Amino acid sequence: MKKTPRIATLVGAIALSFTVHAQEAADPIERAVHVCAACHGDEGRSNKVMAPSLAGQSRDYTIRQLSDFRNQSRAETDVQAYMWGISALLDDKTIAGLADYYAQQSPAPGRAAPARLAAVGRAIFERGIPAKGVRACASCHGDRAEGQAAFPRLAGQHADYLYRQLRAFRTPLRPHGILMKKETLALTDAQLRAVAAYLQSL
């Protein structure tokens, strides 16, 4: 795929950042962690509402997402330019090392969310909506949304980020969320926001 001038510029800037950090740390994982921290926070605990926390995330899930960014099959417009560029510089060993590193970090704590909205989200998360064929989110993500195997940890993520990702599953931009496509298509935007608010509070 031909890179646009903007993407090419970003890739060049990212490569320069890796080079600078290479002078500070010889280990490629440590270099990568330095770069990731700019958006995802120290030890993967994000303070930016549109950047997910990586701390405590499932190893398998992190590997899959970085690989999807690298092969450009995950393509949300708000992340594609930067994450395509950053992941292009990562080999399989570095991706696995990053996944191991973040899986071992203490997750970010939950954040306050509107109580009534979170209550609606909790009901969907715990019980689903059988009348609409929506299964309980907890059946895959765990009772406290802490994730398991290939299913990501969602607890404590920013509600704004989660809402945008839930909407992205309705599109071709996230191709490896077959189960999520069906679930999100059955929910209204208001219900997606409620689920996101509840998850932020965990």
Sequence and secondary structure as in RCSB ss.txt:
>XXXX:A:sequence
MKKTPRIATLVGAIALSFTVHAQEAADPIERAVHVCAACHGDEGRSNKVMAPSLAGQSRDYTIRQLSDFRNQSRA
ETDVQAYMWGISALLDDKTIAGLADYYAQQSPAPGRAAPARLAAVGRAIFERGIPAKGVRACASCHGDRAEGQAA
FPRLAGQHADYLYRQLRAFRTPLRPHGILMKKETLALTDAQLRAVAAYLQSL
>XXXX:A:secstr
    HHHHHHHHHHHHHHHHHHHH SSHHHHHHHHHHHHH GGG   STTS   TT  HHHHHHHHHHHHTT   
 TTTHHHHHHHHHT  HHHHHHHHHHHHTS         HHHHHHHHHHHHH BGGGTB  THHHH TTS  BTT
B   TT  HHHHHHHHHHTTSTTSTT HHHHHHHHTS HHHHHHHHHHHHH 
